[in-house]
Amino acid sequence: MADLDHSIECHLAAADLRHLNHPGRANALSNFATALLVRHGQLGMQKDIELAIQHFNTVLSILPPGDPARRTPLMNYASALFSRFQHSGDLSDLNNSIIQYRAVVESYHPDNKLCNGLADLDLCIEHSSVALHNLDEGHADRPLILSALSTALIRRFEARGDTTDMETAIKYFQSSLELIPTGNPHRYSALNDLADSLVMRYKQRADSPDLELAVEHYRAALKLLPLGNLRDLEEAIEKHALALELHSNDPTRRAVTLEALATCLDNRFEQMGDPTDLRTAIEFYKEALFDAPLHRHHYATILNNLATSLERRFRLYGLARNPNRAATYHTLADTLLLRYEERGNEFDLDQAYLHCSTSLNMRPDSFPGEIQKISSQYSNISAPAKDFCPLGDRLLLDIYAELAFGLLPPEAFGHHELSLSFASGSSWPALRASFQWVNDAEAYGHSSAMDVYGTAMRSLTRHILTTRSREFQQCLVRKYVANLSFDAASCALRFHQPIEAIEALEGGRSILWSHLVQVMTSLDDLRSMGEQEAALANDFERLSFQLERVPRIPMRSSKDFKPLLKEKEGVLEQIRRIEGFKSFLKSPPFFDLAKAAIHGPVILVNASQYTCDAVIVLHTVPSVHVALPQITLGDVSRMAARFQDLTRKIPSRDDEQEALLVDLLSELWDQVVSPIAQHLASHITRGSRLWWCPTGKFASIPLHAAGPYRRGELNFSQMYVSSYTPTLQALLHARSETAPAASQPRRTSIVPSFFKTKKSESPTPGHVAPATVVAIGHPMAGETRHHLDMLRNRIPSSVPFRRIEGEKVTAASVLGAFAERSWLHLTGPALVDYTRPFRSGFATREGILRMYDISRARSQADFAFVSCRCSSEPEDVTAPDEAMHLVTSLQFSGVRSVVGTLWPVDEEVMERVVSAFYEDIVPKAEGPMRYTNAARSLNTALKTIANSGVPLAQRIAFVHVGV
């Protein structure tokens, strides 16, 4: 950054040396303005962008129209206008920017084309790379440049075969996709390009996660497209009908054509809703079954498609029927079964299967005896469908799932067990089968629900761990982990099993947090232990990968499966003998988790699609389940959105806004916090500490600030001292007083069932202040000098104090501060990314120091006060994941105790809270500062400013996370 500042000074001096009519003045001014634009991208100083726009205007006024030298300043001028629009929201800047970009395009002659083949491609990649390097990470053009660079790299890979180009392209395609928000028209192309490149890599390596991830992206891209042209579908139907006439004497081709024609009719029904199409499709599927009895594998596919169409017809048209029709279908199926037994005609068996299925779909609730009888027959006629599949065919999973759908417990859940047995525990088909079992168990309220939730979570965590693609891991975590754990906890509480609910939430949310903050996995930790341990990690990954490709058949184990499984179990046993890895791939027992409540209750608050609940974890007595019947998952999402609307901008003193916020906090009290407070009263005294551990959308709600807000009644903050923790294990980890040596950094992988757990120790008396308080300021000298001077005056002279500001604010110096047993005070600019918290971070001279880098550096810091000026995109309250605030991400990454805000506050308010906080935490008599007092000191500081005119929204923004 010092070089850039010096460059700006030199460009300005060069411009001053050129008089108004000097031929080089335009070039000097353009260079000066470009340097200002680059610095604005690094530091965000508004005066830089204003000055840059002013000088670009001057340059363009000097250069005559048509001069090729206008192109570069014109492009930079357009970029500067767009940057100012992003900051100010002034549409005139946006419109003017578009005009300038068009002028750049029009300045090129349409016949000006390059024709040098690969040399042009190399030059394109070089220029795109330079452009990417010079663009700020938040620049609107960054996704387009990333996409263009990736496309060029793919073209060069196709020409030269260098796999480095393909790997780099995939990385850039992924980055481009992450930067394009939902609803942007470019998102379809980004999804498609990434999927294409993953398929290309799959063809090179045959790595199945690439293929699975590509399918996910293709499906996501399809959802963004409008329905296809109906004329194409009509033409397809006509062509298939013509083919059907031509193949009248060829049963094999006729069966294939009938199935294709039925599929087209099915698709047209979905678009147009004409019941005739659906009825005709079903008839064609039946006819295809008759023509294809010898082609068994294809037969099973047709049978599956027919079942889907019948189910669709039942869902749409089968609700208002004569109850006698079910019995009639059952009688017909029974008669066809008898004829099959006499004549052995498989077509009779097929028809019995179909009529039995129809009867089941139409079954009334008042005929349990008939249902049981039909279910038995349904099970009997399933054998032919299974026989059409060769051993190991994954269609067996679908067939058993279909059988389970048609049956009642316990027969249905027996089929679910068979379905799961047809794949290894971490395979994708096994996951799909377990998810279907979960849905059916919930629908019936079956007692197997809790067991299958555990099975699903274990399969999912193993699948994530053994998936080599980081992108596919992220996809799995975001799509399945959170909701699965929320629903599992709800199920456990409905079956009166609070311990299982706590373990389910802890397991799922630890996976979620660890992947989205991107701390190191247990395999990463194992590799860092030494060569022998790294070899074990590689063996475990290799064996898991090989087992994925071996079909597991009940009663006929593959000759390859048992040796591989035995070898993997041997590797697991060796890993668990290593110190610190005893619980590898195991869920931590509740006995260990309960230690998180040793200094006060931990309150888990959960919202699932079924129920909303809280569980109060206590150290020496059983946990308490608090049902929250007055609120639903939808209510929680709407409440989170309302809080965001009221706190999105730095709030001023607005009586109307204050009244709305009070009403919302009162609603939160009545529906969620008051029932919890009633149970707490019998376990802890007023003024005690406690920890909130909110899940999902509850993480976007200030639970600590709830209260009746009525005269004579206490709000929650007046009853207890609140802290937060992302997970129980994060709190246990923060309490561990044994800090590892610098050569053996403390691990941050703390995920149960997936990451190894580290044994925590109870804190010893005397959390002595660290050797140094490190205050980290703004990369621009002078921006935070006043704040740091105030802080220096609050810290006792006996405590070493070090300032890092201006040119000293480098990535290395900030990471070095995190590596010490220090107290950190961060005051410079920060970037918050709620959906990708590993990209959040703090401004340095080189750019943003990401949470990813901080977590990998394995922080040793005892305490951090985050008083930064944060810039962020609005939190997406419709996203399935929970919001991951900067202060919480920082604590999860290794800092023991953190104070900060959930949303921006006024600088004056921040300074007042900082001053009151340090005044309280510094002991009045000689003695050490203790980071375990941070929560109480924050509580005291907020009470100090409560009656001084500070808006409520700014007071409740402050939170403490950790010990």
N, C-alpha and C positions, 0 to 999 in steps of 0.2 A: 504493500500500500504506500510506503514511503517513496518507492520508485514512481508510482502513479502520480503522487502529489508533486514530485520534482518534475515529472514530464509535463504536467499542467502549467507549472511555473515557466518552463522553457518555451512551451507553445505560446503562452501569453507574451513572453518577452519577444519572441520572433514576430508575432503579429504587431507589436508596438513598433518594431524597427522598420516595418514596411508602411510607407505612406499610403494615403487613400487610393492613389492611382497605380500603385506598385503591382506588377503582374502576378506576384506571388502572394499578395495579401489574402486573396480568397482561400488559397490552399492552407495558409497559416491559421486563419480563423476556423476553417473546417477541422483542422487537426485539433485545435484548442477545444472546439465544441464537442468533438468525438471523445476526447479524453474526459471531459466533464460528464458526458453521457455514460461512459464506463464507470466512473466513480459513483454516479447516482445508482447504477445497478448494484454496486457493492455496498454502499452505505445508506442509500435511500434519502439523501439530503435534497430537500425541495429546491433550494437555491441553485443547485447544480443543474437540474432539469430546466429551470426557468432560464438560466443563463445560456445553456446549450441551445434551446429553441431560439432565443434572441439572436445568437451568432449564426445559426444555420440560416435564419431569415436574411441576415446581412450577406452571407455568402451567396445565396440564391439571387439576391438583388444585384450582385456584382457580375455573376456569370450570365452571359446572354442565353436566351432560349436556343435549344438545339446543340449547345456545347456539350460534348460527351463528358466533360469534367463535372457536369451538374448531377450525374447519376448517383455517385456515392453520397454527396451531402444531401441529395434529395431523399435517398433511402434512409439515411440516419435521421433526417428531419422528421420523416414519417414515423420512424421508430420512437423518437422523442415525444412526439405528439401522442402516440398511443400510450406510452408510459405515463404521461401526465393524465391522460383520460383514466387509466387504471387507478391513479391516486385520487383524482378529484371527482371523477364521474361526469365531467363536462362533455356532453354529446358533441359539441362543436369541435372539440379536439379529435374525437373519434372520426367524425365525418371528414375533417380536414386531413387526418392521417390516411384514410382510404383514398382520397383524391391524390395525395402525393404518391402513394404506392402505385396507383394506376398510371400516373405520369412516368414513373420509372419504367413500368412495363412498356408503355407506348413509345418510350425513347429508343427502344431497340427495333431494328429493322426486322420484319418477319422472316426474311431470307437469311438472317445472320445465324447460321447453324454451324456447330462443330462436327467434324467428321473424322476424328482420329481414333475411333474405337476405344480400346482399353486405356489408351493414354488419356482420353477425355474422362473415362470413368475414374482413373486414379486422381486426375485433377479435381473432379467433382467431389470425391471423398475428402481430398485434402482441404478444399475450400469449405465444405460443409463442416469438417472437424474444427477448423479455425473459427467459423461462425458460431458453432456450438460452444466453444471455449470462451468466446467473448460475450455470450448472452448470460444475463442473470438467470438464476434457476427459476425464478417466478415469471420470467418473460413470456408473453402470450405466444410468441413465435417459436418457442422452444419445442413443443410437441411436433410441429410441422418439420422443423429442421432435423429432429431426431428421426422422424419417419423417412425423410428423404435420404438421410445418411444411411439408415438401415437398408433401404431399398437398393441403394448403390452397392453396399457391401454384399448383399445377397446376389446381385448381378455379377459382381466380381468373383464371388465364391463359385457360381455356376460356370464361370469362364475358366477359373484357375484351380478350383478345388481346395483352396486353403481354408481349413475348418475354423481358423481363428476369425476369419471374416464372418462366418455363419454365427459363431458364438457371440461376437460383438454385436451383430445385427439383432439377434434375439434379445440381448440385454437392452439395446436401445429401443426396440419395438415395445418391450415391457415398460420402459421408462416413459415412452410417449403415451402409452395407454393410461398409465397412472396419472398423467398430467391433464388428460382430457376429461372434463366433468361429464356426469350423466346428463343426457339431453343434447349434447353437442353433436352436430351432424357428422363430424369427423370420427366419432367413436366407432361407428360400424367398420370403417376402413382399418382403423387401428386394431380392432379385434380380429378382423380377417387376416391382416398382414401377419400378426403375431401367430395366429393359428397355422397359416401357411408355412412359416419358418419353423415352427415346432414339428410339423409333419415332415419337413425336409430333414430336420435333425433326427427324427425317428427312423427315417429310411437309411440314415447313415449308421445309427447306433443300435436300433431296435430297442430303445429304452421306453417301456410302456407308459411311464408317467408323462412323457412328451405327448404321446397319442391321446391319453386321457385328458390332459390339459387342453390340447387342441380342440377336442370335442366340446369341452366346456366353453371355449371361446367362440367356436362356430355357433353353438346354440345361443349364446348371448348375442351374437351378431344377428342371428335370424330373428330374435325377438324385437330387434330395432327396425326391422323391415316391415313395410306394409304387406298385406296379403298379395300373393302373386296374381298375374294376369289371368283372369278366369278364361279368356279365350284359349290360352295355352292348355289349360286343363280340359276344356271342351274338345280341343283337337286331339289330345292324348286319348280321351275316351273313344272318339271316333276311330282312331288308328287301332286301338286295342280291339274294338268290336270287329273291325275289318280283319285283323289278324286271327280273331277267333273263328271267323268263317273259313279262312284259308287253312287252319289247322284242325278242321273238323275230324280228320281221320288219324290224327297223331295225339294220343292221350297225354304224352309227356308235355309236348309244347302247349297243348290245350289247357292243361292244369296251370302251367306258368302264366299263360295269357289271362286265364280266368282270375287268377290271384291279382295280377297287375290291374286288370279292369276293375275288380272289386275295390282295390286300394284307391284308384282314381275316383271312383264313385263316393267312397268314404270321405276323401278329401273335399270333393265338391259339396257333400252334405255339410261338412264343417263350415264351409264358406257361405253356402246359400240356405241351408236349413231345410231343404226339401226332403220330407220323410220317404219319398219314393226312392231317392238315391240310396238311403240307408237300407231300405228293405231289399232293393235290388242287389246291393253289395253283399248282404248276408246270403242271398240266394246264390250268387256267384261263388262265394266262399264255400258254400255247401257243395256246389257242383264240382269245384276244384278238388275238394276232399274225395269225391267219388272217383275222379279221374286219376288221382295220384296215390293209390294205395301201396304201390311198390317203391315209391320214392320217400323213404321213411323220414329222413332228415327234413326234407321240404314239407312233408306232411305236418310235422310238428309246428312249423312256422305258420302254415295256413290255419291250423287249429288255434293257435294263439291269437292270430289276427281276427278270426271269427269270434272268439270269446270276447275280445275287446269291443267289437261292433255290437254284439249282443248286450254287453254291459252298458254301452252308450245308449242303445235303444231302450233298455230298461230304465236308465236314469232319466231319460227325457220323456218317455211315453208310458212307462210301466207303473206309475203311481196310482192311477185311478182305474183299477181293473176289478173284474168279478173275482172274488176269492176262490171260486170253484175252478178257475182256470189253472191255478197252481196244481191242484189235485189231478186235473185232467192231464196236464203235462207229465205228472209223476206216473200216472197209470200207463200212459203211452210209452214212457221210458221203460217201465217195468215189463210191458208186453214185448218191446223190441229186444230187451235183454233175454227173455225166454226164447224168442225166435233165434237169437244169436247162439244160445246154448244148443239148440236143436240142429241148426244148419251151418253154423260156423261162418256166416257171412259178416265180414268186418264192417260193412256199411251199416248194418243194423246196430252194431256196437257204437259206431260213430254217431248215429242218429240218437241213440239212447243217451249218449254223453251230452249231446246238445240239448235235448229236451229236459234232461235232468238239470242242466245248468239253468235253463229258462225257468224251470219250476222253482229252483232255489232263489233266483232273483225276484220272483213274484211272491215268495212265501209270506203269509200273514203271521203276525206275532202270536195269534191265538191258536196255532196248531203245533205246539212243541213236539208232540209225538210224531207227526208227519215229517217235521223237519229232521228229526233224528233218523227216521227211516230213509228219507231221501239222501241225507248226508252219508249214510252207510253205503248206499248204492253209488253215490257220486265218487266215493273213495274206491269202490270196487272197479269202476270202469276207467279209472285213471291209469291203470297199468299199460294199456296200449299206447297212450301218449308218451309215457316214459320210455317204452320199448323202442319208439321211433328215433330216440336220441342215442348216439354212440356214447360209450362210457367216457365220462369226463366232459361231455358237452355242457356248456354253461347254460343252455336253454333249460336244463333240468332245474336250475334255480328258479326260473320263471314259472315252470310247470308246477312245482311244489308250492310256490307262492300263490298261483291261481287256485290250486286245490285248497289251500288254507283259507283263501278269500271266500270260498263257497261253503265252508264248514263252520260249525260252532265248536267252542271249547268242549272237551280237551282235544278233539281230533284235529282242529285247525292248528293248534300250537304244536302238535306232533309233526305236522307237515312243515311247520316253520323250522323245527329242529332239523328235519331232513334237508331242507333247503340250505341251511347254514353249513351242513356237513359236506356239501359238494364243493367247498372251496377252502383254501387255507385261511387261517384266522385274520390275516392282514390284507386279503385280496379285496378288490373293489366289488366283485359280485357278493362276497360275504357281507360287506357293508350294506349293499342294497337290500339283501335279504333281512338283515337285522333291523333296518329302518322300517321295512314292511311289517315285521313282527311287532315293532314298537307301536306302529299305527293301529294294528289290529288289537293289541293288548289294551291300548288306551280306549279304543272304541267299545270294547266289551267290559272294561274294568277288571281285566283278568289279573290274577295274582302273579303271573309270570312277568309282568311289566317291569318290575324293579330289576330282576335278573337280566332281562334282555337289554335294558338301558346300560347296565354294566358291561354286557357283551358288546354292545354297539360302541361304547366309549373305548373299550380296550382295543377293538378292531380298528377304530379310527385313529387312536394314538399310535398304534403300531404301523398303520398305513402311512401316517404322516412321517414317522421317524425313518422308515425305510424308503420313503420317496426321495429320489435324488434331486429332483427339480425344486428349487426354492420357490419358484412361481406357483407350482402346483400345491406345495405345502400351504402357501398363503391362501390359495383358493379354497382348499379343504377347510382350513381353520376358520376363515370368514363365513363360509357357507353353512358349516355344520356344527362346529364345536360349541359355540355360545348357546344356541337354542337347544341343542341336545342336552347340555348340562342344566339349563334352566328348567326344561321339562322333566328331566330325571329327578331334580330336587323337588319339584312340585309333586311328582308321583310318590316319592318317598314320604313326603309329609302327609299326603292323603292316605297312605298306609301306616301312618303313625310311626315313622322311622326317621327321626330328626338326625341321628348320627349319619345314616346313609345319605341324607340330603346334604349335609355339610361336606361329606367326602366328595359327592358328585359335583357340587358347586366349586369346591377347591380344585378338583382335578381339571374340570373344563376351563375355568377362568385362568388358571395358571398357564395352561397351554395357549389360550388366547393372548394373554399378556406377553408371554415370552416370545411368541412369534411376531406380534405386532410391534414390540419394542426391539425385537431381534437380539435378545441375549443369547449366550452360547448354549447349544444343546448339550445333552449329557454325552453324546458321542464326541463333540468338540472337546469337552472337558477331559474325557478319557484319553483322547489323542495327545492332549497337552501334558499328560502325566509322564510320558516317556515312550521309548520305542516299543517296548513289550505291550504297553497299554494301547498304543496306536494300532498295533497289529491286531489286537483283540477287537477294537472298534471296526477295523476294516473287515475282519472275518465275520462279525455280526451283520454288517451291512451287506456283505456278499451273500451270505447264507439266506438272509431275508429276501434278497432279490431273486435268488435261485428258487426258493420255495414258492414264490409267486407264480412260477411257470410250471409247477407240478400239480396236476389235478388230483384232488383228494377224493377218493371214491369210498363210500362206506362198505365195509366188509371185503374190499378189494384194494388194499393200499398199494399204491404204485411202488415198484421196486426202487425208484429213486427217492421217494418221499421219506421213508423211515430213516435211511442213513443221514439224509440232510437234516431232518428234524432232530435226530440224536446228536449230530455234530453241533447244531445251533444251541441245544440245551446245555451241551458241555461248555460252549463259549459263554453262555449266560452265567453258568455256575462260576466260571473263572472271574468274570467281571464282578460278580457280587461278593467275591472274596477280597476285592480291593477295598482299602479303607475309604469310606465316604460313598461307596456305590452299593451298599447293602440293599437298598430299596430300588435299584435299577429296574425299570419297567414294572414297578409295583406301586400301588396307591399307598400313601402314608396312612398309617392307622389313626383313628380319631384320638387315641390316647396322646399321640404326638401333637396333633393339631390343636388340641385343647390347651396346650401350654401357651398358646398365643394370648390366652385370656388371663395370664398369671397376674397382670397388673390392672386388670379391669375387663369388663365384658366386651366381646366383639359381636357386633350386630350385623348379620348378613341379611340383606333385603333383596328379595327375588321377585321378578315378574315373568311369568310364563304364559303361554296361550291358555292354560287351564286355570291357574289360580295365581294370586299374589300373596306372598308370605314373608314373614321375618323369622329368623332363628337367632336367639340370644345364646352365644357360646359363653359358658361359665367354666371356671377352672376346676373347681372341686365338687360341683353339683351338676346334675343332668341339665343339658341344654333345654331351652324353653322355646316351644313353637308358638308364634303369634300369627294367627290367621288374619288376613286383611281383606275381608269380604266386600268392603265398600269401594274397592278400586280394581280395575282390570288392566290388562296390558295396554289396551288402547288408551285408557285414561292416563296411564303413566307417560305414554308417548306424547299425548296432547299437552300434559302438564309440562314436560320437558321443553316442548316447542314454545309454550307461553313464557316460561322462564327465560328462554333465549331471546324472545321478542322484547322483554322488559329490561334485559341486561346487555343487549348486543353492542350498544355504544356506551361510551363513558357517560354515566347518568349524571345529570345536574339535579338541583333541588327542584323537583316537579311534584306538586301536591297530587295531581291526578295519577301520575305514575306510581307515586308512593302508596296511594290508596289501592291501586290495582295489585301491587306487589304484596301488600299486607293481606289482601283478600286471598291471594294465591298461597301465601305461607300459612294462613289459617286453614285453608282447604287441605293443604299437606298435613297439617297437625291433626285435623279431624279424621282423615282417611288412613293415615299411615303412622305418624309418630306418636300420637296420643295413646293408642293401644300398646305400643312398645313401652312408653314411659310408665304406664300403669304396672306392667310386669317388672320393670326395673326397680320400682320403689321398694319391692320386698327383698331385693338382693344387694343393693348398694345404697350408700348414703348420699345425700345431696352434696354436690361439689366434687364427686368422684370423677375419675377419668374413664372414658370409654372410647371404643373405636368403631366407626362405621365401615362396613365392607359392602357397598352397594353393587348390584349387578345390572347389566343391560342399561336400559334407559334411566334407571334410578341413579346411575353415575352422573347424569346431567342435572340432577336436582339437588339443591343445598339442604340436605336433610337436617344438618346441624342448626339451621336457622328457623325451623318450624316453630310455631307457637300460636296460642290463641290471640295474641296481640290485643288483649282487653285489659282494662284497668283492674288491678287487684289480682291478676292471674300471671303466673310465671311462664315465660317462654323456655324452650328447651335449653338454650344457651345459658339461662340463668339457673338451671338445675344442675347441669353436668358440664364437664370440660370435654369437648368432642375432638377427636382426631379421626383420620381416615387411614385405610390400608388397602392396597389393591388386592392382596390375598393374605390368608393366614400365614402362609410360609414366608411371605415378604416381611411380615412383622417379626416372625421368629428369627429370620435371618438378620434383620437389623439389630436385634437384641444380642446377637452373638458378640461377646466382648473380645474374643481371641482373634485379633487381626493377623492374617498371615504375613509373612515376610515379603519384602518387595520382590524377591526372586521366585516366590510362590504365591502369586496373586490370588486374592479371594475369588471363589467362583460365584457366578451369578445365575447359573442354570438351576432353577428351583421348581421345576414342574413335576408334579406327581404323575405316575403312570407313563411318563414320557421323559422327564428330566430326573436326574438323581436328586435326592433330598440331602441337605446338609444338616448334621446334628447341631441343634442350637443349644446354647447355654443360658442359664438364667443370668441376668446382669448382676455384676458385683457392685457393692456400694462404691460410690465415688466415680461417677462419670466425669472424669477430670477433663477440663478444657484442653484442647490440643495446643501444641507449641505455638501455633500461628493462626491468626485470623487473616484470611486472604480476601481482599475486596477487589472485585474484577469490574472495571468500568467500561466506558465506551471506547471503541477503536479510534475515534476522533478525539484528540486531546482537548480537554476543557468541557466536553459535553456533560460529564457527570462529576466534575470536580467538587461542586457544592455539596452534592449528596455524599461523596466519600469523606469530605471534611467533617460533615455532621456526624458521620459514622465513627470517624477517628476519635471525636470528642466523647462518644458514648462508651468506648472500649477502654478499660483500665490501662494505665501505662505499663502495668506489670505484665500485660499480655502482648506478646509480639504481634505487630500489625504490619502487613505488607500490601501495598497498592499495586495493581496491574492496570494501567490505563494507557490510552494513546497507542503509540507504536509497539508497546510491550504486549498488547492484547493479541497474541498469536495463538494458533491452535495448540502449539507445543506448550506454551506457558499455561494455558487454561487446563489442558490435560494434566500437566504437572501438578497443578493445584488440586485437582480431583484425586491424584494419586497419593496425596499426603493425608495424614490424620489431622485434618484441618477443619476450621469453620469457614465456610464460603459465603460471601455476600455478592450476588450477581446483579449488576445494575445496568448493563449495556442492553442494546436491542436483542430481541429474541424472536424466533419464528415458531409458531405453533401449528402443527398439522394433526388434527383430531383423528383422521382416518388412517394416517400412516405415521404414528407417533415416533418411529425410529428416524423420521426425517425432520422432526422438530429439533431445535437447537439454539445456540447462542452465537451472536455476531463476533467475528474476529477479523484481523486485518486481511486474512486470506479468503474470507467468506464465512458461511455458516458452519459451525462445529456441531455436527449432528449427534442426536442421542445415541445413534448406532455406534459412533466412535467412542462416546463416553462409556457406554455399557461394555464395549470390548476392552477399554482401558482398565476396567475393574476398579471402580472408585473405592477409595479408602476414607473419604470424607465423612466426618461425624454429623455435620449439620450444613444446611444451605438455606439462605434466605433469598428467594427469587423476587427481586423488586424491579424486574425488567419491564421495558416498554415492549409489549408483545404485539406482533402483527400476525393475523391469521385469517383463513377463510372461515365463514360462518360454519358452525358445527352442523353436520347433516343429521337432523333429528329423525329422519326416516330410515337411516341406515340401521342394519340389524345389530351391529357391534355397539359396545358401549363407548362413550367418549373417554379418551385417554388424555387427561390434562398434563401440562408440562410438569407441574409439581409432583404428580403421581408417577409419571414416567421416570422422573429423576430419582425418586425414592426406590422404585422397583429396580432401577439400574445399579443400585448399590449404596446411595447416600442414606445414612441411617435415619435422619430426621430432616424434614423439609417444611418451610413455611412459604406460602405464595398465594396467588389469587386464582379463582376459577374463571374470571373475565377481567378485562382492563379496568383500572381505576385511575382517578386523577393523580397527577404527580405530587401535588400538595398533600393529598390524603395519604399517599404512600409514604412520604417522608414523615408525617405525623405518627403513623403506625410504627414505622421503623424506629423512630426516636423513642416512643413509649415502650416498645418491645425490649430494646436493648437496655433501657433504663431499669426495667423490671428484672431482666434475666441476670444482669450483673449484680452479684451479692453486695449487700450494704456493708457487711464486714469483709475482712480479707478472706478470700477463699476462691475456689475455682468456679467458673461458669459450667453449668451442666446442660448438655443438649436434651436430656430427658425432661427438663423444665420448660422446653420450648412451647408446648401446648398451653400450659398454664400462663406463661408470660404473654402469649398472643391473646388469650382470653381476657387477661387483665388490660392489655393495651386497647382492645376493642371497647371494653367498658369505659376506659378513660375518655375516648373520643365520642362515646355514644350520644352525649348531650351537647355536642359542640357544633351542631348543624351539618354533620356529614350525612349525605343521603343513605338511606337504609340499604340500597342496592350495592353501595360501595363498602359498607361495613360487613355485609354477609359474604362478600366475595373472598375474604381472607380465610384460608384453611391451613390446618397442620396435617401432615402426612408422615407416618412412621412412629418411632418410639418417643 
